[in-house]
Structure formats: structure tokens, C-alpha cells
Amino acid sequence: MGEPVMQKDSDGYSGFPTVKDRFFGDPLGAGGAWASEEYRREHDWYHYMTGYKDAADVLMAHLEKTVRGTEKLGAPIVFLYRHHLELALKQLARDCGRLLGRDDVVRKTHRLNELWRRCLSLLGEVSECTTTDEMQQTTRLLDEFCRADPTSQAFRYPEDTKGIHSESGVVEVDLDRVREVVGKISLLLDCISTDLYAREFCSF
């Protein structure tokens, strides 16, 4: 196969990588709002946690306008929503840990149901409201998600390390339904976190 033909426009722009190209304008941490000292000092997960959900919502809005692309964008959208839930659960565990004065509360796992049960255990130490119907339904829903995607792989790769089709356990993926349920769980987790912040504030 011969060398690719370099296509350039009137400004000399090439569609292929050149020596002038860089991924980032500054060395990581040297500048920009994303890598600012204030951002790193606060160690706030908020922008990561909400950013993945916002990105999925943007893609959903795009699909609603174009009415096409579901086959291509479906898996990335579900992964973005799933990763939002994972970060939200880990953030909730961190909130509980801060209130309990503990640092080792976040489980190093991608399993949503395990993270949720960890949160329930921690919440049981600071509150008695861990058996509400909303929480029981959240347990059921996260168990359902984990049956389809146990370790955050099914919507990231077309097949697993054994060559098995990644979505083999998924019977049906309705993106509108996924968005709606993720939104409800996300709201519940946010309300719980808000309550924890109020408890922390009142403890001073």
C-alpha cells in the first residue's frame, strides 16, 4: 500500500497528524480553568459526575432532532449515563465518609449494585431512612443494570476479553427509558447528598 495522499486546504491545513499538532495547549496542570489550582485543591467531583450525564443528554437531544444514529450512538449514550451513576454513587459514599470522619469508604469497583449497597450501609450509620420504597426500587433497578453490564464493559466495547458479544445479556435498550430512570436515580442521590450536607453543616 502506498503512502496516503496528503490533502491540504488553502491555509495549508492537513487532515492527517502533523508536527504542529498537540492534544493540549499547555502541560497538564500548567494553565486553563480545567486544571486551575482552585479546581485541584477542591478536588470536586461535581463536573465529572454531572458532565457525563450532560453529555448523554446532549446526544439524546441530537437524536431527537435528527431521528437517526441510534445504532451508532446508543452504546456511548448508555455508557455515559452509567458512568454518571457510578461517579454519583462514589460521590455519595465520599459524602458519607466525610460526615463519619472516614477516608476509606469508596469501593474500588465498577459494579453499581455493590456501590449502592455500600452507600446504604454507610447511610445506615448516619440515618435511619435506608428502607424507603424509593431506595428499594433503586436497589432493584441497579441490580437490573448490573445484570446487563456488570463491570462497565458492555457499552464500551463490542465484545469482551473472551470475544463474546458485549451486549449479549441485554434484551432491549430503550434510550428514552434509560434517560428517564437515570434521571430519577440521579435526583434521589442528589437529594440524599443534600441532606448529608445539611447534617454536616448542622454538626458544627
Helices and strands as residue ranges (DSSP letters): H 37-42, H 46-66, H 70-100, H 112-126, H 133-148, H 175-202
